[in-house]
């Protein structure tokens, strides 16, 4: 692949989406074509599945299958064509989120997730993953004052503790691509960390 695949990860309330405009501006200033997208979503079908995934209760296996159905379409329609033509893809969540939410927080066996991952994306992995990390209580406080929560955002502290632990475990497992950012700092400091990472690529 000629392009660069960057993903943003973190619990709900970690503030990752806040930094997407900054990243886009930094990359655009350097003359790069950047495709900004998100999961679940990124395509017409993906956005329809997003509404189902975020607001309908279902078995964790059903949830995982739908998530990877959306991801398969996302890869074929958006991510792979962009990478093949040399663009930078910036995705708000990718497969690390599935491991965190469906495996870590909801208990899907890792072996089943690995089968889906290999089937849908083969050997493709992000080149760089920015993990925005905050304590569970901070995440819950931020969500309490946010919009009407989706089914994941409405979960309690135990769910978020499992979620955070799995994200940090993924970062430890793949230190070559993960950058863990302490997002429990003033916005300006977090933004500076993001800029330093992006400019170092």
Secondary structure by P-SEA (a helix, b strand, c coil): ccbbbbbbbbccccccccaaaaaaaaaaaaccbbbbbbcccccaaaaaaaaaaacccccaaaaaaaaaaaaaaaaacccaaaaaabbbbbbcccaaaaaacccccccccaaaaaaaaaaccccccccbbbbbcccaaaaaaaaaacccccccccccaaaaaaaaaaaaaaaaaccccbbbbcccccaaaaaaaaaaaaaac
